[in-house]
């Protein structure tokens, strides 16, 4: 049946899908987009309009992107600055026009946020609404900082909103309850005149005056659950001085902050897990498309990094498709004994051509398949094809594949031909090596690689000015193309490469290579960078120095071509 015909029956909505004219108040967590609930993600996926968080600033841009990735491409995104000071009225206006609207809140809509105001307005106006809880900063941020709220012997937690209030210090100081104080830091200048927290110094002095011992452990966590998170552990008596010392060492992000007072802080050093990850806060440039870099970016994120994908090449079909058409016919007709895949893009090119002709993985029946590395093998398996031959992990290259490839034997091999679909700029190593082993190779251009357009100006400036902590180069072409479209990385930026050939190319462009993957795979490259970051961190701690990212270190001159 034609899905676009007039009598096509529309698919039913998924269960629990809100009807048009609906408002969802969604708690998005305190800063890590991965803390969004499944219900929140489902509502974002079905939303017609999304009203984003209160102005997050550049530090939370990654948070915003992570949340909006759940949305449809045609969703209307409303920024706080576009609301004219009344976001709730704008949200309700869209709902009245029959749209599904999601209003995002940091943390939980009803804890420290003003979700109740919008919910009440929707109720009064007869607009259908839903409140989706989010992880509140009062519990999530201490967990990310490694701070227990109810250690053994403590059976009470008190959450205090210090904004626009005068805390009752005598009441708060009584007993041994853990205090979680939200909005403790007072803004400066004009903002202070319009309300704000009392400030760390006043809170500490007030609690001491109220009866809490000066030695009571305290922890201040800023930008909780984000890549800019920083935690200062101290005591009520020394907190103000310790915060000033921490700020003097380079912590230039001071809000939002959360103050925890109580015995659970004393074990923070042992329980800290987020800020101690090997690449915590590192801004890492990945010169690949989002599609290519998905698994690599996820791995880097697991090490604490903030990956940014910047494509350096664009993959396009061959100028003349006749070669590929003959190659596909040859596969179907039994022309080839082997097919050798040297990249994920080659697998994609063959798969797309198969699908054009109505073929699937069964067309490989009777043909042996080789893959140059683990990523290429994974792409084949996703297509339903299991490789018969791959090189060992430490030799994942064309040369490594030649090393394990069998010689052609006329008595054992009924067909002597090998199909090699590859890029137009690929080297001849594999083709020449197979020919030396007695095979006849059909070297076919499956796709073309062309240099991508330059990235936006802020990315180019960050590359040349030291805004990135590391760059991962996954091939020699990524080195040439990145330098060509954006310039050379700054000399403070860590250069990590996938293998010796890529290292040689980087050095030819005057780049100091800091990390070389032990085997030719992107996962090994990410792991090698994490090992490097862990070593740098351990060295700084042993020397009693602050742990700084490469981009935070004193910047020297840019690298020069040798």
HELIX and SHEET records of a PDB file:
HELIX    1   1 UNK A   33  UNK A   35  5                                   3    
HELIX    2   2 UNK A   38  UNK A   46  1                                   9    
HELIX    3   3 UNK A   58  UNK A   60  5                                   3    
HELIX    4   4 UNK A   61  UNK A   68  1                                   8    
HELIX    5   5 UNK A   80  UNK A   83  5                                   4    
HELIX    6   6 UNK A   87  UNK A   96  1                                  10    
HELIX    7   7 UNK A  115  UNK A  125  1                                  11    
HELIX    8   8 UNK A  137  UNK A  145  1                                   9    
HELIX    9   9 UNK A  169  UNK A  173  1                                   5    
HELIX   10  10 UNK A  190  UNK A  193  1                                   4    
HELIX   11  11 UNK A  200  UNK A  210  1                                  11    
HELIX   12  12 UNK A  239  UNK A  248  1                                  10    
HELIX   13  13 UNK A  263  UNK A  267  5                                   5    
HELIX   14  14 UNK A  268  UNK A  271  1                                   4    
HELIX   15  15 UNK A  290  UNK A  302  1                                  13    
HELIX   16  16 UNK A  322  UNK A  332  1                                  11    
HELIX   17  17 UNK A  344  UNK A  356  1                                  13    
HELIX   18  18 UNK A  361  UNK A  364  5                                   4    
HELIX   19  19 UNK A  374  UNK A  382  1                                   9    
HELIX   20  20 UNK A  393  UNK A  395  5                                   3    
HELIX   21  21 UNK A  398  UNK A  404  1                                   7    
HELIX   22  22 UNK A  429  UNK A  436  1                                   8    
HELIX   23  23 UNK A  457  UNK A  465  1                                   9    
HELIX   24  24 UNK A  476  UNK A  486  1                                  11    
HELIX   25  25 UNK A  500  UNK A  508  1                                   9    
HELIX   26  26 UNK A  522  UNK A  542  1                                  21    
HELIX   27  27 UNK A  550  UNK A  552  5                                   3    
SHEET    1   A 5 UNK A  76  UNK A  78  0                                        
SHEET    2   A 5 UNK A  49  UNK A  51  1                                        
SHEET    3   A 5 UNK A 100  UNK A 105  1                                        
SHEET    4   A 5 UNK A  22  UNK A  27  1                                        
SHEET    5   A 5 UNK A 128  UNK A 132  1                                        
SHEET    1   B 5 UNK A 157  UNK A 161  0                                        
SHEET    2   B 5 UNK A 178  UNK A 182  1                                        
SHEET    3   B 5 UNK A 257  UNK A 261 -1                                        
SHEET    4   B 5 UNK A 217  UNK A 222 -1                                        
SHEET    5   B 5 UNK A 230  UNK A 235 -1                                        
SHEET    1   C 5 UNK A 306  UNK A 309  0                                        
SHEET    2   C 5 UNK A 283  UNK A 286  1                                        
SHEET    3   C 5 UNK A 470  UNK A 473  1                                        
SHEET    4   C 5 UNK A 494  UNK A 497  1                                        
SHEET    5   C 5 UNK A 515  UNK A 516  1                                        
SHEET    1   D 6 UNK A 313  UNK A 316  0                                        
SHEET    2   D 6 UNK A 440  UNK A 451 -1                                        
SHEET    3   D 6 UNK A 417  UNK A 423  1                                        
SHEET    4   D 6 UNK A 338  UNK A 341  1                                        
SHEET    5   D 6 UNK A 368  UNK A 371  1                                        
SHEET    6   D 6 UNK A 389  UNK A 390  1                                        
END                                                                             
